[in-house]
Amino acid sequence: MLKKLTVAVAVAILAIPCARAAELDLTTTGSSGDINGATFQTTNLQPTGTGVIDSFVRIQAKGTEKGYNTDGTPQFDTKAGLWTHAILLGDLTTRNVGGTEYYQFLLDINQTSADPLLTLNQLQIYTASSGNLTSFTDSGDGVAASNSNLGGSNNLVYDLDAGGDNSIKLDYSLNSGSGSGDMLALIKKSAFDAAGATGSSYVYLFSSFGNPNASNDGFEEWAALSGTSNPNPVPFGVPEPSTITLALSGFVGLGLAGLRRLRRKAASV
């Protein structure tokens, strides 16, 4: 009887549906994939250094790191300063891909050349009526963002871990030495619409990195597309092309690799 009971329990455990988990490998140039309705792809968008893009959140810690943008007091490993701030949905623009409208977010990572891999473990996007929320409670990697709490009145738009412990493997060396972006995240406009977002809604992006491929160098930063009248939108806060040309002309003698080294040095200050 005991043996039969043991077998029955084992069968019952095996019958319990397991949460889907997947690792999207973006360590090859031109690679891409979809997770929970969002599209992620490698990019070599250049340049993305300080003063060239206005990133809206920067995160930095060794090993594992996490944070989100806000006009309030930064939490976790979020770096305070001009490059971490609230953003309005109305300041962003959409990109049409195959008839579907997406909001597009740019991720720029920093790793050592000797150990260039980095894992993105969590990506959660919310909208809220206030831009200074500071009471985020992280439910942990692999747990649905609906179990997290941003504080105040907010709505969940996207969760990388919905339905399972998903992750994205990134490779800094694909674009090393150029100060270029590393990944584009395309989030459907319909997801924002379903959350009741309007142009006056603030957008919060929470992300965490480091397991199993740990963070080991400068900050990670996110930027977004803006300029609703621009048919070829550029990252959030990017100057006009003439400004970029003037800025880059002063760095020609430094070489592309020097740009990365200078940026990492600035990040550690």
C-alpha positions in Angstrom: 0.0 0.0 0.0 2.8 2.4 0.9 4.6 1.7 -2.3 1.5 2.4 -4.3 1.0 5.6 -2.5 4.5 6.7 -3.1 4.2 6.0 -6.8 0.9 7.9 -6.9 2.4 11.0 -5.2 5.4 10.9 -7.6 3.0 10.8 -10.6 1.0 13.6 -9.2 4.1 15.8 -8.8 5.2 15.1 -12.3 1.8 16.0 -13.6 2.0 19.5 -12.1 2.6 21.9 -15.0 6.0 23.6 -14.8 6.4 27.3 -15.5 8.0 28.0 -18.9 11.5 29.3 -18.7 13.8 30.3 -21.5 17.1 32.0 -22.1 17.2 34.2 -25.2 20.8 34.1 -26.6 21.7 37.5 -28.2 25.5 36.8 -28.3 25.6 36.7 -32.1 25.4 39.8 -34.3 22.0 40.1 -35.9 20.3 37.7 -33.5 16.8 38.4 -32.1 13.9 36.7 -30.4 10.5 37.2 -28.8 9.5 36.8 -25.1 6.0 37.4 -23.9 5.0 39.4 -26.9 8.1 41.7 -26.9 10.9 41.5 -29.4 14.6 41.7 -28.4 17.4 42.2 -30.9 21.1 43.1 -31.1 22.0 46.5 -32.3 25.2 48.5 -33.2 23.6 51.9 -32.8 26.3 54.5 -32.5 27.4 56.5 -30.6 25.8 56.2 -27.1 28.3 57.9 -24.8 27.6 60.5 -22.1 26.2 63.6 -23.7 25.1 61.8 -26.9 22.1 60.0 -25.6 20.0 61.1 -22.6 19.6 57.8 -20.8 16.7 57.7 -18.4 18.2 55.1 -16.0 21.7 53.9 -15.1 22.4 50.9 -12.9 25.8 49.9 -11.5 27.1 47.2 -9.1 29.5 44.3 -9.2 28.0 40.8 -9.5 24.3 41.4 -9.5 22.5 44.8 -10.0 19.1 46.2 -10.3 17.2 49.5 -10.5 14.6 51.7 -12.2 14.1 55.3 -13.3 12.4 57.9 -11.1 12.5 61.6 -10.2 12.4 60.5 -6.6 15.3 59.1 -4.5 16.9 56.2 -6.4 16.6 52.7 -5.0 18.8 49.6 -5.2 21.8 50.0 -7.5 20.4 52.9 -9.5 22.9 55.8 -10.1 21.6 59.2 -9.0 22.2 62.2 -11.3 21.0 63.7 -14.6 20.9 60.4 -16.4 18.3 58.8 -14.1 14.9 60.5 -14.4 11.2 60.1 -15.1 10.0 59.9 -18.7 6.5 60.6 -20.2 4.9 58.2 -22.7 4.0 61.2 -24.7 7.6 62.1 -25.3 8.3 58.7 -26.9 7.5 57.6 -30.4 6.5 54.3 -31.9 8.1 52.1 -34.6 6.0 50.2 -37.1 7.2 46.6 -37.7 5.1 44.5 -40.0 2.0 46.5 -39.2 2.5 46.5 -35.4 3.4 49.6 -33.4 6.1 49.3 -30.8 7.8 51.5 -28.3 11.5 50.9 -28.6 14.0 50.9 -25.7 17.8 50.9 -26.1 20.1 49.0 -23.7 23.8 49.8 -23.5 25.9 47.5 -21.3 29.5 47.7 -20.0 31.6 44.6 -19.3 35.3 43.9 -19.4 36.8 42.6 -22.7 38.0 39.5 -20.8 34.6 38.6 -19.5 32.0 40.2 -21.9 28.9 38.2 -21.2 26.0 39.7 -19.1 22.6 38.2 -18.2 19.5 40.4 -18.2 17.3 38.6 -15.6 14.4 40.9 -15.1 12.6 43.6 -17.2 9.4 45.1 -15.9 7.7 48.1 -17.4 5.0 50.1 -15.6 3.0 53.3 -16.2 1.9 55.6 -13.4 0.4 59.0 -12.9 3.4 60.3 -10.9 7.0 60.5 -11.9 8.6 60.3 -8.4 7.6 56.9 -7.1 10.3 55.4 -4.8 8.7 52.4 -3.1 9.4 49.5 -5.4 9.3 46.1 -3.8 11.2 43.5 -5.9 9.5 40.1 -5.8 12.6 38.5 -7.1 13.9 36.9 -10.3 11.5 34.5 -11.9 8.4 35.9 -10.0 5.8 37.7 -12.0 6.0 41.4 -11.8 2.4 41.5 -10.7 3.7 40.3 -7.3 6.1 43.3 -7.2 4.9 46.7 -6.0 6.1 50.0 -7.6 4.2 52.0 -5.0 1.4 54.6 -5.7 -1.0 54.1 -8.5 0.6 52.2 -11.3 -0.2 49.6 -14.0 2.0 46.7 -15.2 2.7 46.9 -19.0 5.3 44.2 -19.5 7.0 41.5 -17.6 9.9 39.4 -19.0 9.2 36.7 -16.4 5.5 36.3 -17.0 4.9 32.6 -17.2 8.4 31.6 -16.2 11.9 32.6 -15.2 13.2 34.0 -18.5 16.5 35.8 -19.2 18.5 37.3 -22.0 22.2 36.6 -22.6 24.2 39.6 -23.9 27.7 40.0 -25.2 29.5 43.3 -24.8 32.3 42.3 -27.2 29.9 42.4 -30.2 30.2 46.2 -30.2 33.3 46.7 -28.1 35.4 49.9 -28.5 32.7 52.0 -30.2 30.4 53.2 -27.4 27.4 51.6 -29.3 24.2 50.2 -28.0 23.8 46.5 -27.4 20.2 45.6 -27.4 16.8 47.0 -28.6 13.7 46.0 -26.7 10.4 46.5 -28.7 7.3 46.6 -26.5 4.0 46.6 -28.2 2.0 49.9 -28.1 -1.1 47.8 -27.5 0.3 46.6 -24.2 0.5 50.3 -23.0 -3.0 50.9 -24.4 -4.3 47.9 -22.5 -2.8 49.3 -19.3 -4.8 52.5 -19.8 -1.7 54.6 -20.5 -2.0 58.1 -22.1 0.6 60.6 -23.2 0.7 62.1 -19.7 1.5 58.7 -18.1 5.0 58.2 -16.7 7.0 55.2 -17.8 9.0 53.2 -15.3 11.5 50.5 -16.4 12.9 48.1 -13.8 15.7 45.7 -14.8 18.1 43.4 -13.1 21.3 41.8 -14.3 24.0 39.3 -13.2 22.8 35.7 -12.9 24.6 33.6 -14.1 26.8 36.1 -16.1 27.7 38.8 -13.6 28.2 42.5 -14.1 31.8 43.4 -13.8 32.5 46.9 -15.1 30.7 50.3 -15.7 27.0 51.1 -15.6 24.2 49.7 -17.7 21.8 52.3 -19.1 18.5 52.4 -20.9 17.3 55.0 -23.3 14.1 55.3 -25.5 13.0 56.7 -28.8 11.4 60.2 -28.9 10.2 62.7 -31.4 6.8 61.8 -32.7 7.2 63.8 -35.9 10.5 62.1 -36.9 10.0 59.4 -39.5 13.4 57.9 -38.5 13.4 58.3 -34.8 16.6 58.2 -32.8 17.3 57.4 -29.1 15.7 59.5 -26.4 17.5 62.8 -26.1 20.0 62.4 -28.9 21.2 65.7 -30.4 20.8 66.7 -34.0 23.1 65.0 -36.5 25.2 68.1 -36.8 25.8 68.2 -33.1 26.8 64.5 -33.1 29.3 65.2 -35.9 30.9 68.1 -34.0 31.1 66.0 -30.8 32.7 63.1 -32.5 35.3 65.1 -34.4 37.0 65.9 -31.2 37.5 62.2 -30.4 38.9 61.0 -33.6 42.5 60.9 -32.3 41.5 58.8 -29.3 40.4 55.8 -31.3 37.3 53.8 -30.8 38.7 51.7 -28.0 39.7 54.8 -26.1 36.1 56.0 -26.1 35.0 52.8 -24.2 37.8 53.1 -21.7 37.0 56.8 -21.0 33.4 56.0 -20.5 34.1 53.2 -18.1 36.4 55.4 -16.1 33.7 58.1 -15.9 31.2 55.5 -14.7 33.3 54.5 -11.8 33.6 58.1 -10.4 
